[in-house]
Amino acid sequence: MRWLADECVSALLVAQMRQAGHDVLYVAESTPGATDTEVAERANSETLLLLTEDKDFGELVVRRRWPVPGIIILRTGTDQSAFNWIRLEAAITRFGEALLGHLTIIEEARLRSRRLHSTI
């Protein structure tokens, strides 16, 4: 799977994802300061799973119907990249390719996923 990690995602988590073999484009490296709209448009135009810690994206994607191929929101309440990687890896294992077309919320103790209105 190809990913677009939002600027708010830690560089250490992005490095862990890359080390595990994921193709990750990182907003902080390529387009720092990009607006939420620009980030969502890039994810959609390049068919990238959007990874963010910004809960506003959930509102924008669900209520305002911004098209993205899939969005994963980290809501673990920690900035510890090792723990966030464990939780993200659990979501990847559980949902796999079904992350596409879904809004997935990763919390400290649970994973939630719901189908998006607009998918690839």
N, C-alpha and C positions, 0 to 999 in steps of 0.2 A: 504494500500500500504506500501511496505517496501522501505526504503530510505537509501542511503549512502551519508552523508553530507561531502563534501570535507573539508580539513583543513582550507581553507580560509573563510568558513561560520562561522558566529559568534556563540559562545557557547550559547548566549542568544536566538538566533533564533532556535537552536537545542532544547533548553529547552522548548520553546513555542510549537514547533512541537510535542514533547513528551507529553507535558501537554494536547495537543489536541487529544492525542491518537494515534499518528503516531509512527510506529516502525522505529526508526532512529539509524543507526550505524554511529558513528562520527569518521572520520579519525584521528582527533586530539587526541582522547582518545585511539583508538585501534592501530594505526600505524602512529604516527607522523613522518613527514619527508618522507612519501611514495611518490614515483614519480607519475607523471600523468599516466604513463603506468600501474603502480601497482594499482592505484585507479580505472582506467577504467576496468582492468582485474577483480578486485574484484566485481565491480558493475555487470559485465557481468556474472561471474561465480556464483554469489549468486542471480541473477535476482533482482537487486536493482535499483531503480530510482536514478540517480546521480544528486545531487544538488550541484552547485558550483557558485562561483562568478568569476571564472577564464575563461575569454573569449577565451583563447587558446584551451579549450576543444571543443568549437564549430568547430574550424578549424580542430582539430584532428579527431573528430567524423564524420564531413561532408566530408572534403577533403581527409583525409587519411583513412577514412572508418573504424575507430576503432569501434568494436561492443560494444554497451551498450544497455540495455533494454529500456532506455529513459534517456534524460538529460534535466535538467532545469537549465538555467543560469540566475542568478540574475544580472541585469544591471540597478539598480535603482539610482546609484550614491550617495547612502547614506549608512552609516553603522548603521543606526537606526534600530535595530531588530524589534521594534514594527511596523514600516512602512513596512519593508520587509516581516513580517509575514502577514500583511493585503494583500499585493500584492500576496504572495505565496498562501494564502488561496483563493483569487479570482481565481487564475489559477487552483487550485484543484477543486473548485466549477464549473468553466466553462468547464474544459476538463476532469476531473475525470479520469477514467481508460484509456482514450485516451492519457494520458501523456506517457503511455507505447508505445514504437515504434515511439516516436516523439522527436524532438529537440524543446524545448519551451524556449522562451526568455521572461523574465519578466522585463519590463521597468517601469519607474515611472508612465507613463500615458497609456501604452498599453501592451497587451499580444500578442505574436506572436508564432505560432506553425507550424512546417512542419514535414512531415513524414520522418523518417530516412530510409536509404537504407537497413539497416540491423536491424532486430527486433527479438524479442524472438519468 
